[in-house]
């Protein structure tokens, strides 16, 4: 029998240190957290008006802070309403 074919005792097992398991869990936790943050931000969609009446109401709400934009919105909504009446 040669020494290459002889085994002594149990085969050695590699023991993974606990700290490396914890450190390897950190990137996975961060990625999951970023995915949750991204899905939360995507779920917070703005409540944008879909009709001309909704645009008129929106223009009335922003009149005090952005009068130029509100007048543009109001003009576009009134044009759309007059075009749909024809």
ZINOR-V177095 format. One record per pair of residues at least 4 apart in sequence whose ideal C-beta (glycine too) atoms are under 7 Angstrom apart, sorted by the first residue. I is the first residue (numbers start at 0). J is the second residue. If there is no record, write none. Layout:
{{I J} {I J}}
This chain:
{{0 4} {0 5} {15 19} {15 20} {17 21} {18 22} {19 23} {20 24} {24 28} {25 29} {26 30} {27 31} {28 32} {29 33} {30 34} {31 35} {32 36} {33 37} {34 38} {35 39} {36 40} {37 41} {38 42} {39 43} {48 53} {48 54} {48 56} {48 57} {49 53} {51 55} {51 76} {51 79} {51 80} {52 56} {53 57} {54 58} {54 72} {54 75} {54 76} {55 59} {55 73} {55 76} {56 60} {57 61} {57 72} {58 62} {58 69} {58 72} {58 73} {58 76} {61 65} {61 68} {61 69} {62 66} {62 69} {65 69} {66 70} {67 71} {68 72} {69 73} {70 74} {71 75} {72 76} {73 77} {74 78} {75 79} {76 80} {77 81} {78 82} {79 83} {80 84}}
